[in-house]
Every structure is written in C-alpha cells, then in structure tokens.
C-alpha cells in the first residue's frame, strides 16, 4: 500500500510522519524529510502482509499535529 504526499510553499526544511494503523493499532511509523521550496513530493509504503479490515494512515507534522487522515479497508486479492 502506498500513501503519496504533495506539499507546496514549504517555508523551511521539516519532517512529516506517516503513521499506519490496522484495527486502531499502530503498525508502522515512517518519518520523511521535506525540504524548503515551492513544491515537494514524497511517499511512504507498507506491506500489509495479508491483513484484512479497517486501516488508516495518519500524516503528521513535526509537532505531532494531524495534517491528514486516510481511512481504507484492506481486502485480500482474488486470483
């Protein structure tokens, strides 16, 4: 699973965190840099390894404040 982020008008170098949850339990936190500038793109990924059910990704700023929450339901793939 991938989560992409595009930001604009970044006034200083900073970090964002992508926090992955499955059934309300945190399963991974990835901290990534964002550099000062007009536009910055980055992404984080997580292999769900067969997990099924309610999941989400929270994108948080350096101060820990929630910037965005993306909810999804993980399902198994049919052949």
N, C-alpha and C positions, 0 to 999 in steps of 0.2 A: 504494500500500500504506500502511496506517495502523497505528500502534502506540500504544495508549492506556495511560495510567498513572493509577492512583488510589492516593493515599497518605493515611495517617491519622496523627494526633497528631504533627505536624511541630513540633519544638521551637524551630526558628529558620529564618529565611529561608535558602534554599540553591539550588543548581542541580543539575540532572541532565543527563546527556548520553545521547542516543540515537545509537548508532553502527551504521550499516548496512553489511553485508558482502555481497558476491556472490562465490562461489567462493573464500572466505577472503581476499578483497581488500577493504579498507575503501573504500567509495564515497561515504559522506556521514557527517558528524558534526554533530548539531544539539544545541545547549546551550539548555536552557529553565529558567526560574525556577520555584521552588516556594516559596510564602510560608508563614510560621508560621501554624498553625491546626489545627483538628480534622480537616479533610479538604481535599484538593487534588486536582484532576484536570487532566491535560494530555495532549497527544498530539503525535506527530511523524509526518510523512508523507514518502514517497519515491516518485517516479515511476520505475518500473523500466525504462521505455522499451524494452520487448521483451526484456529479459534473461531467460534461462531457466536453471534449475539451482538448486543448493543456495545458500541465502541465510540470513541471520540478522540479528537486531537485538540489540545488547547495550545494556542500560540500566545506566549507571554513576553513582555518587555523585560529589560534588565532589572526593573524594580519589582518584578513579580506580578504586575498588574495584567489581567487577562485582556488581550487585544482581540482575539477571535476564538470561537469555539466551533468546531465542525463535528457534527454527530453523523454516524453511519451505522448500518447493520452489516456485520461481517457474515457472509454465507459461504458455504462450500461450493466449488465449481462443479458443474455437471459435465460429464465427458460427452 
